[in-house]
Amino acid sequence: MRINPTTSGSGVSTLEKKNLGRIIQIIGPVLDVAFPPGKMPNIYNALVVKGRDTVGQPINVTCEVQQLLGNNRVRAVAMSATEGLMRGMEVIDTGAPLSVPVGGATLGRIFNVLGEPVDNLGPVGLSKHVENSSQSRSTDRNT
């Protein structure tokens, strides 16, 4: 996965690390996250939860904001398993939607929903990425 703003090695820029929320509810793959007043992420923004579970295993879950609930809360859907997540864990708003690699180097490759290669052929060396934004959603197209 690539996040559009300038990023550090972890995939999340220092600017976005300032926009932190906390998990307030987890129901299956759906997370409700509270943010400080005036710091609400946009719909379709990617959120990242990093930390450790109760047995010390690393957690790195990417979510996508689907709904603004009011009272400085958003509802997001996790793009991977939510096992190990707990209420109160810190959530980082990346400030950008999810994006996936495009171009000739992706032909014949297998990617997960985050655009990460899962075919054991190594990373894709592309700089061009397409956002999974509201403009590309089929429900918004006039057909």
Buried (B, 14 or more C-beta within 10 A) or exposed (E): BBBBEEBEEEBBBEEBBEBBBEBBEBEEBBBBBBBEEEEBBBBBBBBBBBBEEEEEEEBEBBBBBEEBBEEBBBBBBBBBEBEBBEEEBBBBBBBBBBBBBEEEEBEEEEBEEBBBBEEEEEEBEBEEBBBBBEEEEEEEEEE
